Amino acid sequence: MGIRTDKRRDGHRTQRRLAAGLWARLYADFYPRIKGYFAARRLQYADAEDLAMQVFEELGRSKTPRDPGAYIRVMARNLLARHRRDRAKEASALRRLLAEEAGDPLRKRRSEASYRDMAEAIAATLLRRQRELLRLRFADNLSIEKIAARLGCSKPAVYKRIYRLRKRVIRGSPGRSGRAPARGRSGHGGPGGPARAGRGPGS
C-alpha cells in the first residue's frame, strides 16, 4: 500500500514539473507577441505588460489546452475587451464624480470633448486600486458594505479611500486648480505613453 501511494505521489510531482516546464516554454514563445499585441492597441506600456502577465497567470491556473497558441490568443482578446470595458466605466465614473465636485457651471462652460479630455488626464494619474474603487462606487454604484467585501477591507477604510479619491480628483480638476494634471507615468509604474507597436498574437 505504501509503495502504491509513493508511486502515485511521484506521478503527481512529475506531472506538476511537466506542467511548469510547459508553462515556461509557452511564456518564452508567446509573451513577446502577446505583449506586442496589447501595445499595438495603443495601451500604455505598463497596461500592456500587466495584461500580458495576466494572460500567463490565467494560463497557469488552467488545464493544459489542446492548442495552447489558440487558447492564449483567445485569453488575450478577452482580457483586452474586459480592460476596455473597465476603462470606459472609469471614464464615465470620473466624469460623474467631476460633475458632483465641480457642479453644473463647469459642465455648462465646457464642451463634452474638453470635459472628456479632463477626465482622461486625471484618470491617467490614478493608481490601479483607485481606478477599481472609482468603478465600484461611481460606475457600478455598489454600497460601501459590498465594496468593503470586494476589496477585503473594513467599511471605514472604504470611506477613507473614497474621501482621498475625491480629494485627488478635485486637485486634478482645472475648475479647482486651474490646470489639468500632466500626463506622466501611469498609476502602477512604467512610462505613461503607449508602448511601441508589436506583433499581434495571431502573427
Phi, psi and omega in degrees: 000317180295324180294317179297318179299317180296319179296319180296318180296318178297323178296319178295320178297317179299319180297319179295320179297317179297320179295319179294321178294322178294317179300315181297322179292318178294322178299313181297322184283321192251337186303313181301320180290321180292318176298319177296325178299314180291321180296323180293343178271017174063036173276157174295154184306312182295322179295319179298318178296315182298315180294321178297319178293324178298324177303313185279336172294317178292323177299321180294337179266357185262162172287156182298117182283157178293319179238089185303321182297313179296320180297317179295319180295320178296316178300320180297316179296319180295318179293323178295317178298317179294320178299316180292322176297317179298318181293323177295319177297317181297318180296316179296317180295322181291321176298321178296316180295320177298319179296320179295319183282322186268334181088172183297322183305318179298317183294325181286326182287334186256146174288163179298324181295314181291326177294320177294318179298321179297317179296320180295321180295319179291318181301326181294342181264353186278147174285162181302316182292330177289322177294322178296316178297322177301316179294313185296318186274315190255353174247310180276348178056040178285151177288163178301320181298316180291323178295318179299318178294321180294319184272350180070041179221179181278163178295319175301326178294322178294315177303317181295319180293321178295319178300315179294323178296316178299317179298320180294320179294318179298317179298327183274350183281128177300334180293339181250322186257345179091353179204155177277154179295144180289146176280117181225232180286152176285172187293342184231036172095158179092156180300151183280336184283167179296148177286164178294141182297143179227189180279144178283168182295339181272352183273000000 
